[in-house]
Amino acid sequence: MDSIYKLRGVVQPYSWGGTAFIPNLIDTENAEQKPFAEYWIGAHPNAPAQLVNGEEQSLFEVIQKAPQETLGGRVQAEFGTLPYLFKILDVRQMLSIQVHPSIESAIKGYDEEEAKGISVKAPNRNYKDRNHKPELMAALGDFWLLHGFKSSEDLQRILQTVPELQFLLPEFSQNGYKGLYEKVMTLPQQEVDGVLLPLVERILPLYKDGLLEKSSEHFWAARAVETFCTNGHYDRGIFSIYFFNLLHLKEGEGIYQPAGLPHAYLEGQNVEVMANSDNVLRAGLTEKYIDVPELMKHVKFEATVPAIIPAGTEAVQVYETPAAEFELRKLSLAGSATLQTESATIFFVYEGTIDIKTSNVLLPLKRGEAAVVFANQSIAVETVGRTATVYLVTTPVGKK
């Protein structure tokens, strides 16, 4: 087995994805204009990357056969498999509002659903595995998202200034974030429709006439109506658009989303890396299963001060997070750099062309191509041409 392989990722055709960005990036045709929502590069058993070596092996299979050699001793002992998943996302339509459980809650919830005999593939299954799903994203351009509850002052202000939401002021004043969220998540659908109808009638014409800015909650609420409210009812997730921080990240900026923090991607393209899990508890803006009692167990009912990771100007930017499973770096190369891999490390070329060299292998990679370098390798990364931008993800040393 070699120490380095080119990888071919897996496209996920979720309906919310764009049709051009990822096909252009990975140099593939999309004549039928199908959605290319996510491009997965990792060893997730449901959609593992393939080694481009003529043998049609998946990265998952290779790691399973030789975990010590591929992962290194520490990562094999701690995780047993590649503990992260790297993705490229193209968000054309808003994603569901969601929360991810802690690892302790995931283990408990998974075991309980297994004991009840609920199939992992059942639509009403909450826990698909026994892992948590901390996430990090880095924007590839302008990116909009919802991220945790607004401060008390900002939330009170918006409840006061949006007439249709003023009825919630006493609830928030008396029972805080949890009381407020429980109120809207448990309202009968008829009452949800009654509250949101006048709001929709007021903001939707402004949206259609192009009179709302993306920095306004009204813009995204109106877009949610057009996207999700096609059956005569209004999605209660619209309330969350007003409750949560509305963020606009610029190219190179990043943000980390830990367990319990409610969030939703709204528009744009990003690089995303996460722990290897499918556990998602949804809160709205979706047709998928929503388990409100289970959701309420895991939401952090507190103000979130967004900790935006600034875009770096250095040759190697490290996106620091508390996660033990992954570390994302952005390499802005003009020449060469040397690296040592302690564990399996994935490289993705976003701009330019590079050569990755080990002691006995030279692997060229162009824009949109990826590679894995296995554990305990000394490598050189050299640009072919003037500059290159490369994203690298690995498992950091010394985090638990």
BELTA-V616132 format. One record per residue. N is the residue number from 1. PHI is phi in whole degrees, 0 to 359 (NA if undefined). OMEGA is omega in radians with two decimals (NA if undefined). Layout:
<<N & PHI & OMEGA> <N & PHI & OMEGA>>
This chain:
<<1 & NA & 3.09> <2 & 284 & -3.13> <3 & 266 & -3.07> <4 & 212 & 3.14> <5 & 218 & 2.93> <6 & 288 & -3.11> <7 & 241 & 2.97> <8 & 246 & -3.09> <9 & 281 & -3.09> <10 & 240 & 3.08> <11 & 276 & 3.04> <12 & 254 & -3.01> <13 & 270 & 3.14> <14 & 297 & -2.98> <15 & 296 & -3.09> <16 & 279 & -3.03> <17 & 279 & 3.05> <18 & 282 & -3.05> <19 & 247 & -3.01> <20 & 239 & -2.96> <21 & 299 & -3.10> <22 & 291 & 3.06> <23 & 304 & 3.11> <24 & 294 & -3.10> <25 & 294 & -3.07> <26 & 263 & 3.03> <27 & 59 & 3.08> <28 & 226 & -3.12> <29 & 283 & 3.04> <30 & 218 & -3.05> <31 & 299 & -3.12> <32 & 274 & 3.10> <33 & 56 & 3.06> <34 & 282 & 3.11> <35 & 289 & 2.99> <36 & 250 & -3.00> <37 & 279 & -3.09> <38 & 223 & 3.04> <39 & 239 & -3.05> <40 & 268 & 3.04> <41 & 229 & -3.10> <42 & 180 & -3.09> <43 & 239 & 3.08> <44 & 297 & -3.04> <45 & 299 & -3.14> <46 & 280 & -3.12> <47 & 202 & -3.10> <48 & 283 & 3.00> <49 & 296 & 3.13> <50 & 256 & 3.02> <51 & 286 & 3.12> <52 & 270 & -3.08> <53 & 224 & 3.12> <54 & 81 & -3.09> <55 & 247 & 3.12> <56 & 53 & 3.05> <57 & 264 & 3.05> <58 & 268 & 3.09> <59 & 298 & 3.10> <60 & 300 & -3.11> <61 & 295 & -3.12> <62 & 297 & 3.13> <63 & 292 & 3.12> <64 & 298 & -3.10> <65 & 283 & -3.08> <66 & 219 & -3.05> <67 & 296 & -3.12> <68 & 295 & -3.07> <69 & 289 & -3.07> <70 & 274 & -3.04> <71 & 268 & -2.97> <72 & 88 & -3.01> <73 & 298 & -3.06> <74 & 294 & -3.10> <75 & 290 & 3.07> <76 & 299 & -3.10> <77 & 293 & -3.05> <78 & 277 & -3.01> <79 & 241 & 3.11> <80 & 81 & 3.13> <81 & 204 & 3.07> <82 & 295 & -2.95> <83 & 274 & -3.09> <84 & 227 & 3.05> <85 & 227 & 3.14> <86 & 259 & -3.10> <87 & 221 & 2.83> <88 & 247 & -3.13> <89 & 242 & 2.99> <90 & 234 & -3.04> <91 & 266 & 3.09> <92 & 268 & 3.08> <93 & 246 & -3.09> <94 & 299 & 3.05> <95 & 270 & -3.13> <96 & 295 & 2.98> <97 & 286 & -2.99> <98 & 211 & 3.09> <99 & 223 & 3.08> <100 & 247 & -3.10> <101 & 282 & 2.97> <102 & 290 & -3.12> <103 & 294 & 3.12> <104 & 295 & 3.13> <105 & 292 & 3.13> <106 & 295 & 3.12> <107 & 298 & -3.12> <108 & 296 & -3.11> <109 & 294 & 3.13> <110 & 297 & -3.11> <111 & 296 & 3.12> <112 & 294 & 3.14> <113 & 290 & 3.05> <114 & 297 & -3.13> <115 & 296 & 3.12> <116 & 279 & 3.12> <117 & 77 & 3.11> <118 & 280 & -3.12> <119 & 298 & 3.10> <120 & 299 & -3.12> <121 & 267 & -3.12> <122 & 292 & -3.12> <123 & 295 & -3.14> <124 & 262 & 3.10> <125 & 273 & 3.12> <126 & 271 & -2.98> <127 & 246 & -3.10> <128 & 270 & -3.12> <129 & 202 & -3.06> <130 & 255 & -3.05> <131 & 232 & 3.01> <132 & 271 & -3.04> <133 & 217 & 3.01> <134 & 298 & -3.04> <135 & 229 & 3.00> <136 & 231 & 3.03> <137 & 233 & 3.03> <138 & 234 & -3.04> <139 & 286 & 3.06> <140 & 263 & 3.13> <141 & 180 & 3.08> <142 & 299 & -3.10> <143 & 223 & -3.11> <144 & 246 & 3.12> <145 & 204 & 2.95> <146 & 260 & -2.99> <147 & 209 & 3.05> <148 & 71 & -3.11> <149 & 288 & 3.00> <150 & 300 & 3.00> <151 & 298 & -3.14> <152 & 303 & -3.12> <153 & 294 & -3.12> <154 & 292 & -3.14> <155 & 290 & 3.08> <156 & 298 & -3.14> <157 & 298 & -3.09> <158 & 287 & 3.07> <159 & 293 & 3.12> <160 & 282 & -3.01> <161 & 270 & 3.05> <162 & 260 & -3.00> <163 & 306 & -3.07> <164 & 290 & -3.12> <165 & 255 & -3.06> <166 & 296 & 3.13> <167 & 295 & -3.13> <168 & 271 & -3.11> <169 & 302 & 3.13> <170 & 299 & 3.14> <171 & 297 & -3.14> <172 & 292 & -3.13> <173 & 296 & -3.05> <174 & 271 & -2.97> <175 & 236 & 3.01> <176 & 68 & -3.05> <177 & 298 & -3.09> <178 & 294 & 3.13> <179 & 298 & 3.13> <180 & 298 & -3.06> <181 & 290 & 3.11> <182 & 297 & 3.13> <183 & 301 & -3.06> <184 & 284 & -3.12> <185 & 282 & -3.13> <186 & 245 & 3.06> <187 & 300 & 3.00> <188 & 303 & -3.07> <189 & 303 & 3.14> <190 & 298 & 3.11> <191 & 288 & 3.06> <192 & 302 & 3.14> <193 & 299 & -3.11> <194 & 295 & 3.13> <195 & 287 & -3.00> <196 & 276 & -3.10> <197 & 305 & 3.14> <198 & 296 & 3.08> <199 & 296 & 3.14> <200 & 297 & -3.13> <201 & 297 & -3.13> <202 & 275 & -3.00> <203 & 264 & -3.06> <204 & 296 & 3.08> <205 & 299 & 3.11> <206 & 296 & 3.12> <207 & 296 & -3.11> <208 & 294 & 3.12> <209 & 271 & 3.11> <210 & 72 & -3.06> <211 & 259 & 3.12> <212 & 249 & 3.09> <213 & 272 & 3.11> <214 & 294 & 3.09> <215 & 283 & 3.14> <216 & 259 & 3.06> <217 & 301 & -3.13> <218 & 301 & -3.14> <219 & 302 & -3.06> <220 & 285 & 3.06> <221 & 296 & 3.12> <222 & 294 & 3.10> <223 & 296 & 3.11> <224 & 298 & 3.11> <225 & 299 & -3.12> <226 & 293 & -3.05> <227 & 274 & -2.94> <228 & 247 & -2.99> <229 & 254 & -3.06> <230 & 249 & -3.07> <231 & 248 & 3.14> <232 & 87 & 3.10> <233 & 241 & -3.12> <234 & 252 & -3.10> <235 & 287 & -3.11> <236 & 292 & 3.04> <237 & 298 & 3.11> <238 & 299 & 3.09> <239 & 301 & -3.08> <240 & 296 & 3.12> <241 & 301 & 3.13> <242 & 274 & -3.09> <243 & 277 & -2.97> <244 & 264 & 3.03> <245 & 296 & 3.06> <246 & 261 & -3.02> <247 & 247 & 3.04> <248 & 237 & 3.11> <249 & 267 & 3.08> <250 & 263 & -3.10> <251 & 308 & 3.11> <252 & 92 & 3.11> <253 & 283 & -3.12> <254 & 224 & 3.06> <255 & 205 & -3.10> <256 & 253 & -3.10> <257 & 232 & -3.07> <258 & 276 & 3.09> <259 & 302 & 3.04> <260 & 87 & -3.10> <261 & 268 & 3.14> <262 & 289 & -3.08> <263 & 201 & 3.06> <264 & 200 & 3.01> <265 & 278 & -3.06> <266 & 250 & -3.09> <267 & 190 & 3.02> <268 & 127 & 3.12> <269 & 241 & 3.11> <270 & 210 & 2.87> <271 & 264 & -3.14> <272 & 227 & 3.04> <273 & 224 & -3.02> <274 & 209 & 2.96> <275 & 293 & -3.02> <276 & 285 & -3.09> <277 & 209 & 3.05> <278 & 244 & -3.04> <279 & 280 & -3.12> <280 & 224 & 3.00> <281 & 249 & -2.99> <282 & 262 & -3.07> <283 & 232 & 3.12> <284 & 148 & -3.07> <285 & 55 & -3.10> <286 & 199 & 2.98> <287 & 261 & -3.12> <288 & 280 & -3.05> <289 & 297 & 3.06> <290 & 236 & 3.11> <291 & 251 & -3.01> <292 & 299 & 3.13> <293 & 302 & 3.13> <294 & 291 & 3.10> <295 & 304 & -3.05> <296 & 295 & 3.10> <297 & 290 & -2.92> <298 & 244 & -3.14> <299 & 289 & 3.01> <300 & 276 & -3.08> <301 & 271 & -3.10> <302 & 203 & 3.08> <303 & 293 & 3.08> <304 & 246 & 2.99> <305 & 266 & -3.05> <306 & 300 & 3.12> <307 & 258 & -3.12> <308 & 288 & 3.09> <309 & 279 & -3.06> <310 & 291 & 3.04> <311 & 293 & -3.09> <312 & 269 & 3.07> <313 & 247 & -3.11> <314 & 281 & -3.11> <315 & 294 & 3.11> <316 & 235 & 3.06> <317 & 259 & 3.07> <318 & 257 & 3.07> <319 & 272 & -3.03> <320 & 286 & 3.04> <321 & 216 & 3.06> <322 & 281 & -3.00> <323 & 295 & 3.10> <324 & 277 & -3.02> <325 & 278 & -2.97> <326 & 213 & 2.97> <327 & 218 & -3.14> <328 & 257 & 3.05> <329 & 232 & 3.02> <330 & 247 & -3.14> <331 & 259 & 3.04> <332 & 256 & -2.92> <333 & 261 & 2.97> <334 & 217 & -3.04> <335 & 125 & -3.07> <336 & 224 & 3.06> <337 & 215 & 3.09> <338 & 248 & -3.08> <339 & 220 & 3.04> <340 & 240 & -3.14> <341 & 262 & 3.05> <342 & 277 & 3.14> <343 & 222 & 3.13> <344 & 301 & -3.04> <345 & 232 & -3.13> <346 & 256 & 3.08> <347 & 247 & 3.05> <348 & 226 & -3.12> <349 & 271 & 3.14> <350 & 267 & 3.10> <351 & 218 & 3.06> <352 & 86 & -3.13> <353 & 222 & -3.14> <354 & 224 & 2.90> <355 & 245 & 2.99> <356 & 253 & -3.07> <357 & 239 & 2.91> <358 & 250 & -3.11> <359 & 295 & -3.07> <360 & 225 & -3.11> <361 & 224 & 2.96> <362 & 238 & -3.09> <363 & 239 & 3.07> <364 & 278 & 3.09> <365 & 225 & 3.06> <366 & 250 & -3.13> <367 & 311 & 3.10> <368 & 87 & -3.13> <369 & 256 & -3.07> <370 & 227 & 3.09> <371 & 211 & 2.99> <372 & 243 & 3.00> <373 & 245 & -3.05> <374 & 281 & -2.95> <375 & 295 & 2.95> <376 & 61 & 3.11> <377 & 241 & 2.96> <378 & 264 & -3.06> <379 & 229 & 2.99> <380 & 242 & 3.08> <381 & 245 & -3.07> <382 & 235 & 3.08> <383 & 283 & 3.00> <384 & 251 & -2.91> <385 & 110 & -2.98> <386 & 283 & -3.04> <387 & 220 & 3.05> <388 & 206 & 3.04> <389 & 243 & -3.05> <390 & 230 & 2.99> <391 & 260 & -3.10> <392 & 233 & 3.07> <393 & 229 & -3.13> <394 & 213 & 3.06> <395 & 262 & -3.03> <396 & 288 & 3.12> <397 & 274 & 2.92> <398 & 82 & 3.08> <399 & 250 & 3.09> <400 & 222 & NA>>
